[in-house]
Amino acid sequence: MSKRRNAVALILSSYFFSGVGLHDAAFAQPSVGLREYIDTFDGYSFRYPQNWIPVRGAGADIFFRDPYVLDENISVELSSPSSSRYKSVEDLGPPQEAGERVLKQYLTEFMSTRLGVKRESNILSTSSRVADDGRIYYQVEVNIKSYASNNELAVMPQDRVVSLEWDRRYLSVLGVENNRLYELRLQTPENVFLEEENDLRQVMDSFRVNKALG
Ligand SMILES: *[C@@H]1O[C@H](CO)[C@@H](O)[C@H](O)[C@H]1NC(C)=O
């Protein structure tokens, strides 16, 4: 574990957003700048908003969350080296097929055992691009809404009030290197996504997989 941690280099270079002009300031969310995270041991890097906080023990390889919006976060997961033999992200099939697989994974993870919870999900887009490193990356964008009934045991149907619990945007960028599948995942409330879309898209676009030193 400590070897691992030592190999993880945090590069404290900041990138400032140039996409948002000052004249738009009244409407735009103030941008905080991005910081680069590089994991040379596992072989990946991405930029994240520099005021976000690392969360330990969240189950992912690395996990950062927004300091104010508690359900806005970003994480990286990798397939285990022993069990995976990926050659390219195209091993997942075309982007649409990868999208369905990602959505299925989300829905399994967020499965609720509470009575009266219903989920509504939509794949908003799936795409493929060749980044500046020459590798192919897939991006999957999904909206999931969760509805809960406050009184599922009510005898009369009209006494069951169904309300929206949460409405979230999930973005995954998938890449393959070192025979492993890498996923950068963003989870954020839908309304927050719409406010911060410019910045969050830069974060997702910055994801790269690299030859691992580990
Ligand atoms: C990350 O965000 C999701 C929803 O957007 C939330 O359910 C989850 O609890 C958050 N995780 C952490 C560790 O903050």
PDBQT file of the ligand as one rigid body, heavy atoms in Angstrom, charges set to zero:
ROOT
HETATM    1  C1  LIG A 301     -20.854  10.485  -4.763  1.00  0.00    +0.000 C 
HETATM    2  O1  LIG A 301     -22.034  11.001  -5.381  1.00  0.00    +0.000 OA
HETATM    3  C2  LIG A 301     -23.142  10.122  -5.380  1.00  0.00    +0.000 C 
HETATM    4  C3  LIG A 301     -24.312  10.735  -6.106  1.00  0.00    +0.000 C 
HETATM    5  O2  LIG A 301     -24.058  11.722  -7.024  1.00  0.00    +0.000 OA
HETATM    6  C4  LIG A 301     -23.546   9.816  -3.952  1.00  0.00    +0.000 C 
HETATM    7  O3  LIG A 301     -24.614   8.892  -3.959  1.00  0.00    +0.000 OA
HETATM    8  C5  LIG A 301     -22.365   9.234  -3.212  1.00  0.00    +0.000 C 
HETATM    9  O4  LIG A 301     -22.708   9.050  -1.863  1.00  0.00    +0.000 OA
HETATM   10  C6  LIG A 301     -21.160  10.154  -3.313  1.00  0.00    +0.000 C 
HETATM   11  N1  LIG A 301     -20.027   9.478  -2.675  1.00  0.00    +0.000 N 
HETATM   12  C7  LIG A 301     -19.264  10.035  -1.728  1.00  0.00    +0.000 C 
HETATM   13  C8  LIG A 301     -18.213   9.146  -1.121  1.00  0.00    +0.000 C 
HETATM   14  O5  LIG A 301     -19.362  11.196  -1.379  1.00  0.00    +0.000 OA
ENDROOT
TORSDOF 0
